[in-house]
Amino acid sequence: MKKMRVLSALAALAMLSGCGSNSGSSSQSQADTQASTVPAEEEVSTEAAPVQETTEAAHEFTYPEYKVDPETPELEGYTVLWSDEFSGDALDDSIWNREKRDPGWTNNELQEYTSSDDNIFVRDGKLVLKAVKSEKNGYDYYTSGKVNSQSKAQFLYGKVTVSAKVPEGQGLWPAIWMMPQEESYYGQWPRCGEIDIMEVLGSDVSTAYGTVHYGAPHAEQQGTVVLEEGSFASDFHEYSVEWEPGEMRWYIDGELYKTVNDWFTAPEGGDEKPYPAPFDQPFFVQLNLAVGGSWPGDPDETTNFDNAEFEIDYVRVYQKPEYDTNVSKPEKAFREPLEDGNYIYNGDFSEDESLEDDVNWKFLLFEGGVGAAEIRDNSIVITTEEEGTVDYSVQLVQPELPMIKGKSYRVTFDAWADEERDIIVCISAPTAGWIRYLKDTTLTVTPETQTFTYEFDMTEKSDNNGRLEFNLGHKGSTATVYITNVRVEEIS
């Protein structure tokens, strides 16, 4: 496979295309979230099949008769549950629904999802979801394609494998994801749960995201893969998720890049449902190509709609002969402070550590940001060549900070720059809906060293994964910034 770099959920989360869900990469603001998956426009019939095993938390769901494409290969340890190799000349409507949606239905997206063959068709053994730009009432108008297997191929637990090639272009947003057959069983999004197998932004086709959403309050965990050679638009890649009662694992081209085993669901302000809810109910697969939206932004003059095609080579769903549903949620571990009470490790930059792994400090670039960071003379030196298009385009973070409800905290650090410029500091919640424990705070650094101090009360649910962020992107300056003596400590 092509060389790739794997980032964990503690790197940066991308915003999710699913059912109106949003995760925000670092300081990205949250858009309105509303999820509603309803039956597609065509009437579907479901022939009851033997009920698959569920946990005590789930009632007896029904399942359809599955259809297996004869071209689908076997997979060791699994049986083929259902599949589509798209070897015919039209979409198989015994598996797929063409979902229709008006513009703006979710995530401020621009496209109308239609049932038209202009937007959804099979060509040369591939399903193609095509975005089309036209004009309506004197304004740009976009249509695109979305298909789902709701009420036709829902299932409980298994391995979903999809081979696909994404389109490149500003504002294009392909996704492969899963939602529950009965969304209301645990409640509307995010309580119902959502599994995102793949998302790629057309403006950055070297980066792919896999995410799980749950709550409430909304929480998510995400893995990110960055290709060091090639792109997800230049070749077909295989995206898969292994969904089991107590664990989910995400892969690209057979390489594991994210594992999750600690989720929950609860009514707002209520007690959590028994684990592994909400992921102990049948889900279905859906594929779509969105245009615009809160995360990718709108198309621009560089977007070539002649090539705005999301191609899917196959969808394969495998299932093990049996699954152990007697699972327990792992205990949540909280980081201990250093002897001096500091929850920041290597806050004085006395150790020359890697800035690419998930241990202590991590330097990140997104959305057009170009720069570098190095530890030198007991400080971290952040140089910027291109500031990017968002504040987190150039970013330094340290995750895994324990944030305990009812406690108060103080953040302090020294900072200076080659010339006066602004940066943003915050403590975010990458696995709790990207809320802020310390709000996004803009500060001005100068060539003179200054000490900055901020205090806040932790009023949210306790979180073992608070994340200190320094965001240097999109501030009108590329001046080099220096930071040292970073502390996060509990105060009485």
N, C-alpha and C positions, 0 to 999 in steps of 0.2 A: 504494500500500500504506500501511498505517498507519505512523506514525512509530515508529521503534525505535532502541534504543541497542545497539551491538554491543560485547561484551567479549571479549577474547581468552582463550586458555587460561591466561594469566598472571593473569587476574582471579580467578575462583574456579571450581573444577571441581565439578560436581554428581556425586553418586553415581549410578552407572549401573545400569540394571535388567537388563542383559544377563546371561545365563548365570552368575549368581552373581558378576559382577564388581562392583567398587566403585571409585569414585574419590571423594575426599573434598574438599569445598569447604573450603579452607584448613585449619583445625585440626580438622576433622571426623575422628573416630577411624575407623580401618578396621575394617569387619566382616569375618568370615571369608569368604574367597572360594573358591568351588568351582564349576567349570563342567562341565556335562555335558549335551550336547544329544543325545538319542537319538530314534529314530524314534517318531512319534506312535502312538496306540493302534491306528489302522487300518493294515492292510497296504497298502503302496504298490508299484506296479510302475513301472519306468522303462524306456522304450523307447530304446535307444541311438541317438544322433544323431551327426552328424559332430563330431569333437573340435575344440573351439576352441583357438586358439593359446595355448601356455603358455610360460613361461621354461624354461631347462634344468633349473631346480631342481624343476620339477613333473613328475609322471608324467602319463600320458594318462588324464585324467578323462573320464567320459562325461556326456552331456547329454540331457535329455528332448526330446520334441517340444513346442514351445511353443505356447501358446494366446493369440491376440490378440483382444481385444474389438473388434468393428467400430466402436464409438463412440470409440475412442482416437484423438486427433489426432496427426498427424505432428509431428515436431520437426526443425528444420533441422540438418543435419549428422549426424543419427541415423536409424536405422530402429527401428521398434517391435519389441522382442524378445518380450515378453509383457506382458499387462495384464489388469486386472479392473476394470470400471466398476461392478460390483455392481448391474447393471440387471435381474437376475432376482429371483425371490422366495425364493431360498435360497442358501446358501453353495455355491460351485462347488468340489466335492470333487475335480475334476480338477486344480485348482491348489493347494488348501489342505488341510492336515491340521488337525484339532482336537486340540490337544495337552492331555493330561491330566497333572496333577501334584498331589501331595498338599501340604497346608499345610506351610510351613517348608522347602520344597525348596531354596530359595535366598534369600539376603539377609534371612533371618528374616521373610519375607513371611507373611501370615496366610491368604491365599486358597487354596482348592482350585480348580485349573483343571479344568473339566469339559467334556464334549462336549455338554452340554445346550443345547437351544434357548432356555432361559431366560437363558443367558449368551452365546450366540453366535447371531446371527440377522441377516437382511437385512430392512430396512424402508425404504420410499420411496427406493430406489436407494442406500442406504448400508449398509455393514457395521456392525453394532453389537456391541461387546463390553461387556457389562453386568455390573457387580459387584452381588451380591445379599447382603443381610444377613439371617440367620435365627438360629435357636438350636439348639444340639445339646448334649445332656447338661448342660443348664443354663447353657451358656456361649454368648456370641456366636459365630456361625460365618459365614464369608464364602465365597462361590463367585464365580468370574469366568471370563472367556474369554481364550484364547490360541490363535492360529492361526499356522501356518508353512507354507512352500512347499518344505520339504526333500524331496528325491527327486522333486519334481514340476516345479519351475521354478528350479533352481539355475543359476547363470551365472557367467562370468568377465569382469569389467570391464563398465562401463556406467553409465548415469544412472538412478537410482531416484527417482521422484517420487510423493509421497503427499499427498493432500489430506485433512485430518482436523480434527476439533474435539474438544478434550479436555474431560473433566469437571472441575468445581471441587469441592473438598472435602478437608478434612484426611485424610491417609492414602491418597489415591488417587494412582496412579502409572502413567500411560499411557506406552507406548514403541513406537517403530518402529525395528527394528534388524536386523542381519544376522550370521549365523554361518556358518562353513565347512561345506560338505557332508560332508567327511571330517575331522572334528575331530581325529582321531588322527594325521593326516598329519604335522603338525609337533609334536604333543603337545597335552595338555589345556590349558585356559585358564590363563594368558593367551598361551601359546606359539602357539595356533591362530589368534589374532587375533579381533577383534570390531569391527564398525562400527555405531555407534549413530547413526541418522539423526535421531532426535528423542526427547527425554524432557522431560516437564513435571511438576512437583509440583502436585497439586491444591490445596495450601495457598498456592501462589504462581504463579498462572496467567498472569502477565505475563512470565514468564521461561522460555525454552526452551534446551535444551542439545543439542549434537552432539559426539560423542566417538569416538575410535579407541583401542582397547586392544591391547597387544602385549607381548612380553617372551619369556623371563624374564631378570631379575626383572621383575615387573609394571611397565609404564609406560603412560602414556596422554597424549593431547593432546585439548584440548576447547575449543570455542567456545561462547559464551553470548550470547543475544539477549534484551534487555529491551525490551518494548513501552512506549512512553511514552503511548500512547493505546490503549484497548480491552484485550482479553486474548485468549489462545489458547483460552479457553473460550467466548467470546461469538460467535466467528466461525470459519469454516473457514479454515485457512491451508495453504499448500503447502510441504511440507518435502522437500528433495531432497539427494542426494549424488552427485557425479560421481566415480566410482572408475576410475582409470587406472593403468597399471603403476607409474608413479613419482610419483603425486600423487593426493590426494583433496581435494575441495572441497565445502563445505557451504553450502546456501542456505536461506533462508526467504522465501517469496513472491518468488522470483527474485533476491534480494539476497544476494551472497556475504558470508559472515561468518567463514569459517575455511578455511585451506588447510594441508595437512600433506604433507610429502614425506620425512620422516626417521624411519622406524620400523625395527624389527628383530625377529628371533626367535632364540632360542638355548635349548638345554637348560640347566637350572640349573647355573651354573658352567662351562658349555662355550662353544665358539666360536660366533659368530653365523652363521646360515645365509645363503647368498647373497641379497642384496637383489634384488627387493622382497619376499622372504618375510617374513611368512606370507601376504601379500595377493597371491599369484600362484596361487591355487587357487579353485575355484568356491565361491560363497557363496549362501545362500538368505535370503529375507525372512521376518520374523516380526513379529507385532503382538500386543500384550497390554495388559491393564489389571490391574496389581497392586494389592493392598490391604495397607497397612502395610509394614513392612520397616525395615531399619537406617537408611535415609536419610530417607524421608518421615515415619516415625513412625506410630503407630496412628491409626485413625479415632477421633473423639470425638463428643460429643453434637451438634456442629454439622454433622457430615457427613450430607448428605441422600442416601440411597441410592436414592431415587426418580429422582434425576437423575444417578446414577453410571454414565453411558454414554459410552464412547469411540466416536465415530462416524468412519468412514472412507469418504470419497466415492469415491476411486479409488486404485489402485496401478498405476503405469506404469513399465515397465523398458525403457529405450532402449539401443541399442548403436551405436557408430560402426562404419563399414565395416571399419576395421582399427585396431590399436593398435601402437605402437612399444614392444616389450618389451626393447629394448636400453637400459636405464636404469641410472644409477649413483646411489648414495646421496650426497647432498650432504655436504661436509666440515662438521664441527661447529666453529663459531666460538666462542671464549671471550673474554669481556669483558676489556679491559686495565684495570689499576688507574690511578687518578689519580697525579700526580707524587708525592704524599705516601703512596702505597701503599694508599689507601682504595678499596675496590671499590664503595662506595656513592656514587652520583652525587648532588650537591646535598644532601649529608648535613648541612650547616650551614644549609640552607634560605635561602641568600642569593639564590636565584633564585625569582621568583614564577611557578612553572610550573603547567600544568594538572594537576589531580588526577584527570582522567577518561580520559586517553589511556594508552597503554602505554609511555610514555617516563618513566623514573625512577620517581617516586612515584605511587601510585594509591590512591584511597580507595574503599572498597566497602561496600555494605550488603546483607545477606541475612537471610532468616528473621525478619522482623518488626523488624529494626533500623532505626531512624530517627535520622539525625544529619547532621552536616556537618563539613567540614575546610577550613581555610584556612591559607596561609602568612602569618605576621605576625611582625615583629620577630625575624627569624632563628630562628624555630621554627615547628613545625606545631601548630595548635590544633585539637583534635578535640572537638566538642560532640556530646552524645548526648541525644536526646529519648526514645527507646524503646530499651532495651538488647537487645531481641530474645530469641530462644529458644536460641541457640547462641553459643559464644564468638566465632565469626567473623561474627556479625550486624553488628558494627561493626568495621571492619578497615582498617588501613593497610599497604600492602605495597610492596616494591621487588624485582622479579624480575631474572633474567638474571645472577645472581651465580655466578661460576665456582667450583665445588667440585671440587678435584683430589684423587683418591685418594692417600693417603699424606701429605698436607699437614695442618698444624694452623692453626686460625683463631681470631681474637679478635673478639668483638662488643662494642662499647661505645656508650653513649648517655647523655645527660642527660634526665631526665624529672621532672615534678612535676604536681600536680593541684590543683584548687580545694579539694578535701577528700580525705581519705585514701580510697583505693580500690585494687583489684587490677586488673592487666592481665596479659596473657600475651605473651611473646615467643618466637619460634622461627625456625629456618631450615628451610623445608620443601622438598619435591621435587615440584612440581606435575606434572611429566612423568615421574616415576619412582615412581609408586605412592603419592605423598603420605607417604613415609617422612620422618623428621626427621633432619637433619644436626646441628642444635642442637635438643635435645628441647624440647617445650612446657614453658616455665618461667614459673610464676606469680610476680609480684613486686608489692610494695606501693609505690605512689607516694603522696606526701604534699604538702602545700603548700610544703615545703622542697625545693629542687632537689637531686637525688641523681644520682651517676654510677654506672651499672650496667655491670659487666664480666663477660663469659662467654667461656670458651675451650672448644674441642672439637677432636677429631681426626677427619679425614675418612677413614672406613674403607670407604665404599661405592664403587661404580663412579663414575668421574669424570662430572660433570654440569655442563653450561653454563647450567643454569636453576635454580640454587638461589634461594629466595625468602625474604627477610627479612619477617617478619610481626609486626605489633603488633595483638593481638586484644583488643577492649574490650567485647565483647558478653557478656550473660548472667552478669554478675559482681555483681549486686545493687547497682549504682550507675550513675548517669548523670552523675557529676561530670566536668567538662571536664578533659582531659588535654593537657599540653604536652610536646613532644619536640624535642630538638635535638642537634647534634654527634654524629650517628650515623656509626659506622665499622664496617666489616668488613674485616679485614686479615689477611694471612698472617703467621704467626709461625714462628720457627725452633724 
